[in-house]
């Protein structure tokens, strides 16, 4: 049997000359989430991202055997 978890992360656009500020900020946080879930025995099975207004939403889908 499998157990599933969904982790959602939200990043907001800000006024800056660095057009890659969201990817730079999110990379650290996403890696931390990957490490956290790996310690609990989960592995990443899928991802998704969407934007809405000034926000970018990242979805991380994890599963593990129970």
Gaussian input, Z-matrix of N, CA and C with variables (Angstrom, degrees):
# hf/3-21g

backbone

0 1
 N
 C     1     B1
 C     2     B2     1     A1
 N     3     B3     2     A2     1     D1
 C     4     B4     3     A3     2     D2
 C     5     B5     4     A4     3     D3
 N     6     B6     5     A5     4     D4
 C     7     B7     6     A6     5     D5
 C     8     B8     7     A7     6     D6
 N     9     B9     8     A8     7     D7
 C    10    B10     9     A9     8     D8
 C    11    B11    10    A10     9     D9
 N    12    B12    11    A11    10    D10
 C    13    B13    12    A12    11    D11
 C    14    B14    13    A13    12    D12
 N    15    B15    14    A14    13    D13
 C    16    B16    15    A15    14    D14
 C    17    B17    16    A16    15    D15
 N    18    B18    17    A17    16    D16
 C    19    B19    18    A18    17    D17
 C    20    B20    19    A19    18    D18
 N    21    B21    20    A20    19    D19
 C    22    B22    21    A21    20    D20
 C    23    B23    22    A22    21    D21
 N    24    B24    23    A23    22    D22
 C    25    B25    24    A24    23    D23
 C    26    B26    25    A25    24    D24
 N    27    B27    26    A26    25    D25
 C    28    B28    27    A27    26    D26
 C    29    B29    28    A28    27    D27
 N    30    B30    29    A29    28    D28
 C    31    B31    30    A30    29    D29
 C    32    B32    31    A31    30    D30
 N    33    B33    32    A32    31    D31
 C    34    B34    33    A33    32    D32
 C    35    B35    34    A34    33    D33
 N    36    B36    35    A35    34    D34
 C    37    B37    36    A36    35    D35
 C    38    B38    37    A37    36    D36
 N    39    B39    38    A38    37    D37
 C    40    B40    39    A39    38    D38
 C    41    B41    40    A40    39    D39
 N    42    B42    41    A41    40    D40
 C    43    B43    42    A42    41    D41
 C    44    B44    43    A43    42    D42
 N    45    B45    44    A44    43    D43
 C    46    B46    45    A45    44    D44
 C    47    B47    46    A46    45    D45
 N    48    B48    47    A47    46    D46
 C    49    B49    48    A48    47    D47
 C    50    B50    49    A49    48    D48
 N    51    B51    50    A50    49    D49
 C    52    B52    51    A51    50    D50
 C    53    B53    52    A52    51    D51
 N    54    B54    53    A53    52    D52
 C    55    B55    54    A54    53    D53
 C    56    B56    55    A55    54    D54
 N    57    B57    56    A56    55    D55
 C    58    B58    57    A57    56    D56
 C    59    B59    58    A58    57    D57
 N    60    B60    59    A59    58    D58
 C    61    B61    60    A60    59    D59
 C    62    B62    61    A61    60    D60
 N    63    B63    62    A62    61    D61
 C    64    B64    63    A63    62    D62
 C    65    B65    64    A64    63    D63
 N    66    B66    65    A65    64    D64
 C    67    B67    66    A66    65    D65
 C    68    B68    67    A67    66    D66
 N    69    B69    68    A68    67    D67
 C    70    B70    69    A69    68    D68
 C    71    B71    70    A70    69    D69
 N    72    B72    71    A71    70    D70
 C    73    B73    72    A72    71    D71
 C    74    B74    73    A73    72    D72
 N    75    B75    74    A74    73    D73
 C    76    B76    75    A75    74    D74
 C    77    B77    76    A76    75    D75
 N    78    B78    77    A77    76    D76
 C    79    B79    78    A78    77    D77
 C    80    B80    79    A79    78    D78
 N    81    B81    80    A80    79    D79
 C    82    B82    81    A81    80    D80
 C    83    B83    82    A82    81    D81
 N    84    B84    83    A83    82    D82
 C    85    B85    84    A84    83    D83
 C    86    B86    85    A85    84    D84
 N    87    B87    86    A86    85    D85
 C    88    B88    87    A87    86    D86
 C    89    B89    88    A88    87    D87
 N    90    B90    89    A89    88    D88
 C    91    B91    90    A90    89    D89
 C    92    B92    91    A91    90    D90
 N    93    B93    92    A92    91    D91
 C    94    B94    93    A93    92    D92
 C    95    B95    94    A94    93    D93
 N    96    B96    95    A95    94    D94
 C    97    B97    96    A96    95    D95
 C    98    B98    97    A97    96    D96
 N    99    B99    98    A98    97    D97
 C   100   B100    99    A99    98    D98
 C   101   B101   100   A100    99    D99
 N   102   B102   101   A101   100   D100
 C   103   B103   102   A102   101   D101
 C   104   B104   103   A103   102   D102
 N   105   B105   104   A104   103   D103
 C   106   B106   105   A105   104   D104
 C   107   B107   106   A106   105   D105
 N   108   B108   107   A107   106   D106
 C   109   B109   108   A108   107   D107
 C   110   B110   109   A109   108   D108
 N   111   B111   110   A110   109   D109
 C   112   B112   111   A111   110   D110
 C   113   B113   112   A112   111   D111
 N   114   B114   113   A113   112   D112
 C   115   B115   114   A114   113   D113
 C   116   B116   115   A115   114   D114
 N   117   B117   116   A116   115   D115
 C   118   B118   117   A117   116   D116
 C   119   B119   118   A118   117   D117
 N   120   B120   119   A119   118   D118
 C   121   B121   120   A120   119   D119
 C   122   B122   121   A121   120   D120
 N   123   B123   122   A122   121   D121
 C   124   B124   123   A123   122   D122
 C   125   B125   124   A124   123   D123
 N   126   B126   125   A125   124   D124
 C   127   B127   126   A126   125   D125
 C   128   B128   127   A127   126   D126
 N   129   B129   128   A128   127   D127
 C   130   B130   129   A129   128   D128
 C   131   B131   130   A130   129   D129
 N   132   B132   131   A131   130   D130
 C   133   B133   132   A132   131   D131
 C   134   B134   133   A133   132   D132
 N   135   B135   134   A134   133   D133
 C   136   B136   135   A135   134   D134
 C   137   B137   136   A136   135   D135
 N   138   B138   137   A137   136   D136
 C   139   B139   138   A138   137   D137
 C   140   B140   139   A139   138   D138
 N   141   B141   140   A140   139   D139
 C   142   B142   141   A141   140   D140
 C   143   B143   142   A142   141   D141
 N   144   B144   143   A143   142   D142
 C   145   B145   144   A144   143   D143
 C   146   B146   145   A145   144   D144
 N   147   B147   146   A146   145   D145
 C   148   B148   147   A147   146   D146
 C   149   B149   148   A148   147   D147
 N   150   B150   149   A149   148   D148
 C   151   B151   150   A150   149   D149
 C   152   B152   151   A151   150   D150
 N   153   B153   152   A152   151   D151
 C   154   B154   153   A153   152   D152
 C   155   B155   154   A154   153   D153
 N   156   B156   155   A155   154   D154
 C   157   B157   156   A156   155   D155
 C   158   B158   157   A157   156   D156
 N   159   B159   158   A158   157   D157
 C   160   B160   159   A159   158   D158
 C   161   B161   160   A160   159   D159
 N   162   B162   161   A161   160   D160
 C   163   B163   162   A162   161   D161
 C   164   B164   163   A163   162   D162
 N   165   B165   164   A164   163   D163
 C   166   B166   165   A165   164   D164
 C   167   B167   166   A166   165   D165
 N   168   B168   167   A167   166   D166
 C   169   B169   168   A168   167   D167
 C   170   B170   169   A169   168   D168
 N   171   B171   170   A170   169   D169
 C   172   B172   171   A171   170   D170
 C   173   B173   172   A172   171   D171
 N   174   B174   173   A173   172   D172
 C   175   B175   174   A174   173   D173
 C   176   B176   175   A175   174   D174
 N   177   B177   176   A176   175   D175
 C   178   B178   177   A177   176   D176
 C   179   B179   178   A178   177   D177
 N   180   B180   179   A179   178   D178
 C   181   B181   180   A180   179   D179
 C   182   B182   181   A181   180   D180
 N   183   B183   182   A182   181   D181
 C   184   B184   183   A183   182   D182
 C   185   B185   184   A184   183   D183
 N   186   B186   185   A185   184   D184
 C   187   B187   186   A186   185   D185
 C   188   B188   187   A187   186   D186
 N   189   B189   188   A188   187   D187
 C   190   B190   189   A189   188   D188
 C   191   B191   190   A190   189   D189
 N   192   B192   191   A191   190   D190
 C   193   B193   192   A192   191   D191
 C   194   B194   193   A193   192   D192
 N   195   B195   194   A194   193   D193
 C   196   B196   195   A195   194   D194
 C   197   B197   196   A196   195   D195

   B1=1.4430
   B2=1.5340
   B3=1.3012
   B4=1.4643
   B5=1.5261
   B6=1.3227
   B7=1.4584
   B8=1.5301
   B9=1.3180
   B10=1.4559
   B11=1.5189
   B12=1.3255
   B13=1.4684
   B14=1.5220
   B15=1.3108
   B16=1.4557
   B17=1.5247
   B18=1.2957
   B19=1.4673
   B20=1.5234
   B21=1.3318
   B22=1.4655
   B23=1.5179
   B24=1.3200
   B25=1.4602
   B26=1.5244
   B27=1.3257
   B28=1.4625
   B29=1.5155
   B30=1.3219
   B31=1.4710
   B32=1.5158
   B33=1.3182
   B34=1.4510
   B35=1.5179
   B36=1.3070
   B37=1.4532
   B38=1.5280
   B39=1.3234
   B40=1.4590
   B41=1.5215
   B42=1.2837
   B43=1.4574
   B44=1.5207
   B45=1.3171
   B46=1.4545
   B47=1.5268
   B48=1.2967
   B49=1.4558
   B50=1.5313
   B51=1.3160
   B52=1.4678
   B53=1.5288
   B54=1.3197
   B55=1.4605
   B56=1.5204
   B57=1.3235
   B58=1.4584
   B59=1.5327
   B60=1.3244
   B61=1.4682
   B62=1.5265
   B63=1.3147
   B64=1.4698
   B65=1.5241
   B66=1.3056
   B67=1.4693
   B68=1.5283
   B69=1.3218
   B70=1.4724
   B71=1.5234
   B72=1.3306
   B73=1.4653
   B74=1.5269
   B75=1.3241
   B76=1.4630
   B77=1.5210
   B78=1.3218
   B79=1.4605
   B80=1.5230
   B81=1.3251
   B82=1.4720
   B83=1.5217
   B84=1.3357
   B85=1.4616
   B86=1.5256
   B87=1.3201
   B88=1.4626
   B89=1.5273
   B90=1.3213
   B91=1.4650
   B92=1.5220
   B93=1.3258
   B94=1.4693
   B95=1.5205
   B96=1.3278
   B97=1.4671
   B98=1.5333
   B99=1.3356
   B100=1.4599
   B101=1.5270
   B102=1.3255
   B103=1.4658
   B104=1.5305
   B105=1.3239
   B106=1.4670
   B107=1.5299
   B108=1.3153
   B109=1.4588
   B110=1.5240
   B111=1.3165
   B112=1.4679
   B113=1.5255
   B114=1.3271
   B115=1.4768
   B116=1.5230
   B117=1.3429
   B118=1.4704
   B119=1.5313
   B120=1.3394
   B121=1.4514
   B122=1.5240
   B123=1.3045
   B124=1.4682
   B125=1.5204
   B126=1.3220
   B127=1.4553
   B128=1.5280
   B129=1.3009
   B130=1.4615
   B131=1.5199
   B132=1.3418
   B133=1.4627
   B134=1.5261
   B135=1.3277
   B136=1.4530
   B137=1.5198
   B138=1.3185
   B139=1.4611
   B140=1.5219
   B141=1.3100
   B142=1.4513
   B143=1.5253
   B144=1.3086
   B145=1.4614
   B146=1.5177
   B147=1.2976
   B148=1.4591
   B149=1.5121
   B150=1.3094
   B151=1.4606
   B152=1.5211
   B153=1.3130
   B154=1.4548
   B155=1.5207
   B156=1.3060
   B157=1.4576
   B158=1.5084
   B159=1.3196
   B160=1.4621
   B161=1.5241
   B162=1.3185
   B163=1.4576
   B164=1.5238
   B165=1.3309
   B166=1.4600
   B167=1.5258
   B168=1.3090
   B169=1.4540
   B170=1.5214
   B171=1.3268
   B172=1.4599
   B173=1.5234
   B174=1.3180
   B175=1.4558
   B176=1.5287
   B177=1.3170
   B178=1.4656
   B179=1.5255
   B180=1.3253
   B181=1.4489
   B182=1.5269
   B183=1.3288
   B184=1.4634
   B185=1.5259
   B186=1.3389
   B187=1.4603
   B188=1.5214
   B189=1.3378
   B190=1.4544
   B191=1.5145
   B192=1.3109
   B193=1.4618
   B194=1.5166
   B195=1.3197
   B196=1.4686
   B197=1.5002
   A1=108.50
   A2=115.60
   A3=121.21
   A4=110.78
   A5=114.47
   A6=121.68
   A7=106.32
   A8=115.75
   A9=121.07
   A10=111.31
   A11=115.55
   A12=122.01
   A13=108.51
   A14=115.48
   A15=122.11
   A16=107.87
   A17=116.23
   A18=121.93
   A19=107.42
   A20=116.82
   A21=122.24
   A22=109.60
   A23=115.81
   A24=121.64
   A25=108.24
   A26=117.11
   A27=122.09
   A28=109.42
   A29=115.72
   A30=121.93
   A31=108.68
   A32=115.50
   A33=121.06
   A34=110.74
   A35=114.88
   A36=120.82
   A37=108.89
   A38=115.51
   A39=120.45
   A40=108.94
   A41=115.71
   A42=120.30
   A43=109.63
   A44=115.62
   A45=121.23
   A46=108.89
   A47=116.42
   A48=119.94
   A49=111.30
   A50=116.98
   A51=122.06
   A52=109.13
   A53=116.85
   A54=120.16
   A55=113.09
   A56=118.17
   A57=122.03
   A58=112.57
   A59=117.59
   A60=119.64
   A61=112.98
   A62=118.50
   A63=119.38
   A64=110.16
   A65=117.72
   A66=119.73
   A67=110.88
   A68=117.73
   A69=120.49
   A70=110.97
   A71=116.62
   A72=120.32
   A73=111.52
   A74=116.54
   A75=119.60
   A76=112.50
   A77=118.63
   A78=121.23
   A79=111.60
   A80=117.47
   A81=120.78
   A82=110.91
   A83=116.44
   A84=120.62
   A85=112.01
   A86=116.79
   A87=119.84
   A88=110.13
   A89=117.52
   A90=119.93
   A91=110.99
   A92=116.69
   A93=120.57
   A94=110.60
   A95=117.89
   A96=121.44
   A97=111.13
   A98=117.13
   A99=120.31
   A100=110.89
   A101=116.55
   A102=121.03
   A103=111.20
   A104=116.80
   A105=121.86
   A106=110.98
   A107=117.11
   A108=120.59
   A109=112.00
   A110=118.16
   A111=121.02
   A112=110.46
   A113=117.25
   A114=120.84
   A115=111.59
   A116=116.69
   A117=121.10
   A118=111.91
   A119=117.29
   A120=120.93
   A121=115.04
   A122=118.09
   A123=121.50
   A124=110.19
   A125=115.55
   A126=120.20
   A127=108.44
   A128=114.81
   A129=122.31
   A130=109.16
   A131=116.66
   A132=120.03
   A133=112.61
   A134=117.49
   A135=119.56
   A136=109.79
   A137=115.65
   A138=121.79
   A139=108.53
   A140=114.63
   A141=121.12
   A142=106.98
   A143=116.00
   A144=120.94
   A145=108.32
   A146=115.15
   A147=120.93
   A148=108.49
   A149=115.99
   A150=118.94
   A151=109.04
   A152=113.78
   A153=120.99
   A154=106.52
   A155=117.24
   A156=120.72
   A157=110.45
   A158=116.16
   A159=121.88
   A160=112.91
   A161=117.09
   A162=120.96
   A163=111.21
   A164=115.25
   A165=122.42
   A166=106.73
   A167=116.00
   A168=122.39
   A169=108.84
   A170=116.31
   A171=122.42
   A172=107.70
   A173=116.20
   A174=122.32
   A175=108.33
   A176=115.21
   A177=122.03
   A178=107.58
   A179=116.98
   A180=122.71
   A181=108.86
   A182=115.42
   A183=121.69
   A184=109.74
   A185=114.80
   A186=120.02
   A187=109.38
   A188=114.98
   A189=121.48
   A190=108.53
   A191=115.18
   A192=120.96
   A193=109.04
   A194=115.54
   A195=119.94
   A196=110.84
   D1=147.07
   D2=-179.00
   D3=-108.98
   D4=149.37
   D5=173.18
   D6=-118.31
   D7=136.20
   D8=-175.07
   D9=-119.41
   D10=147.42
   D11=176.12
   D12=-136.44
   D13=145.76
   D14=175.09
   D15=-119.56
   D16=130.91
   D17=176.33
   D18=-118.81
   D19=126.79
   D20=178.97
   D21=-112.53
   D22=134.04
   D23=178.10
   D24=-126.39
   D25=136.07
   D26=-178.01
   D27=-120.64
   D28=132.98
   D29=177.09
   D30=-128.87
   D31=136.73
   D32=-178.01
   D33=-105.39
   D34=139.06
   D35=176.62
   D36=-70.32
   D37=146.51
   D38=178.21
   D39=-135.71
   D40=160.73
   D41=178.89
   D42=-73.89
   D43=114.90
   D44=-178.54
   D45=-160.59
   D46=159.71
   D47=175.85
   D48=-84.29
   D49=-10.00
   D50=179.04
   D51=-88.00
   D52=101.28
   D53=-177.25
   D54=-71.24
   D55=-10.11
   D56=-179.78
   D57=-106.64
   D58=20.69
   D59=-175.80
   D60=-63.33
   D61=-33.47
   D62=179.90
   D63=-68.62
   D64=-44.63
   D65=-179.22
   D66=-65.03
   D67=-37.37
   D68=178.74
   D69=-65.88
   D70=-44.09
   D71=179.85
   D72=-68.81
   D73=-41.82
   D74=-174.99
   D75=-72.26
   D76=-30.61
   D77=-177.25
   D78=-58.26
   D79=-44.70
   D80=179.20
   D81=-62.72
   D82=-45.86
   D83=-177.39
   D84=-67.86
   D85=-41.21
   D86=179.95
   D87=-65.90
   D88=-41.11
   D89=177.34
   D90=-61.90
   D91=-39.56
   D92=177.90
   D93=-62.84
   D94=-40.94
   D95=177.91
   D96=-66.26
   D97=-41.49
   D98=176.74
   D99=-59.22
   D100=-45.48
   D101=179.10
   D102=-64.03
   D103=-42.63
   D104=-179.72
   D105=-60.71
   D106=-49.13
   D107=-178.79
   D108=-70.41
   D109=-33.13
   D110=176.66
   D111=-62.51
   D112=-39.21
   D113=177.79
   D114=-62.69
   D115=-27.46
   D116=179.20
   D117=-90.79
   D118=4.18
   D119=176.45
   D120=91.86
   D121=5.90
   D122=178.77
   D123=-87.40
   D124=157.24
   D125=169.09
   D126=-132.69
   D127=151.17
   D128=-177.17
   D129=-74.37
   D130=126.94
   D131=-179.52
   D132=-112.11
   D133=-21.61
   D134=-179.19
   D135=-164.50
   D136=159.41
   D137=175.26
   D138=-138.95
   D139=161.34
   D140=174.96
   D141=-155.04
   D142=157.20
   D143=176.71
   D144=-148.49
   D145=147.65
   D146=177.24
   D147=-148.96
   D148=158.19
   D149=176.46
   D150=-120.26
   D151=151.20
   D152=178.86
   D153=-148.80
   D154=111.27
   D155=-177.47
   D156=64.02
   D157=-122.19
   D158=-179.48
   D159=-97.96
   D160=12.64
   D161=-176.89
   D162=-115.66
   D163=148.45
   D164=172.14
   D165=-119.43
   D166=129.01
   D167=-178.89
   D168=-108.71
   D169=125.93
   D170=175.55
   D171=-109.42
   D172=134.63
   D173=177.87
   D174=-119.70
   D175=127.72
   D176=178.59
   D177=-116.11
   D178=125.39
   D179=-178.61
   D180=-108.91
   D181=123.72
   D182=-177.42
   D183=-119.59
   D184=155.41
   D185=172.62
   D186=-145.50
   D187=158.96
   D188=173.09
   D189=-152.71
   D190=157.33
   D191=175.27
   D192=-78.77
   D193=140.68
   D194=177.45
   D195=-114.83

